[in-house]
C-alpha cells in the first residue's frame, strides 16, 4: 500500500486519527486505487516526531520509564516547537 499526500495538504482527521481508511474489495492480484479528500493547509513549518511501537510490560520498570522519562521529553519537545505543526510517525 502506498499513501501519497502532496505538500501543503492534509487528510481530514477525527481527533488524531487520519480518515483515509477504505476497505479493499478486489482479489489480491487486482490493483485498486482508493482516493480520499485533502484539505489545503500551510504546513511549511512543521516538526515530525518518529516514535517506536512501545510495548509496556511489568518488567524493567517500563511504565515508570515511560511516564517519568519518555512523556516529559516528548511534551518538552512539543513545547519547544509550539509555533509549528507537530506530526507523528509511529
Number of C-alpha atoms within 10 A of each C-alpha: 4 4 7 5 10 8 11 12 14 16 16 15 10 8 7 9 10 11 13 14 10 9 6 11 8 9 8 8 6 7 8 12 8 10 10 12 10 14 9 11 11 11 14 10 10 14 17 11 14 10 10 8 8 9 7 13 9 8 7 9 10 13 15 12 12 14 11 10 11 13 12 12 13 13 10 12 14 16 11 10 13 12 11 15 14 15 11 10 9 8
